[in-house]
C-alpha cells in the first residue's frame, strides 16, 4: 500500500514491505533505532540499512529476542562494504562497492 507507514491505519503488514532503508544523518539516530523498532512491531521480517559515507549494507532478520516494549527484535544476518550475499528473503549477490551515493 503506497505511502502508508507499517503501523499506520489501512496498512496490511502481509503486503507492505520496506526491505531496505538508506540512512542519512538524523537527529537522535531515528533511522538506526526508531524506524527498525516500528518495522519490527509491524512484523516486517527483513530490514536492510545502507550507510552512504562510506557505502555499507547491513541486512537484518526479525529474530526471536523480545525487546523492552514486548516486540521481537532484529538480528544482524550479514553486513559488508564490498559484496554481500544473502539467501533470504531470496538469493542475492549485491556488489556494494559499486553503489554510489
Secondary structure as GFF3:
##gff-version 3
##sequence-region A 1 101
A	DSSP	beta_strand	20	23	.	.	.	ID=ss1
A	DSSP	three_ten_helix	27	29	.	.	.	ID=ss2
A	DSSP	pi_helix	30	34	.	.	.	ID=ss3
A	DSSP	alpha_helix	35	41	.	.	.	ID=ss4
A	DSSP	beta_strand	46	52	.	.	.	ID=ss5
A	DSSP	beta_strand	55	66	.	.	.	ID=ss6
A	DSSP	beta_strand	72	80	.	.	.	ID=ss7
A	DSSP	beta_strand	84	86	.	.	.	ID=ss8
A	DSSP	beta_strand	92	94	.	.	.	ID=ss9
A	DSSP	three_ten_helix	96	98	.	.	.	ID=ss10
###
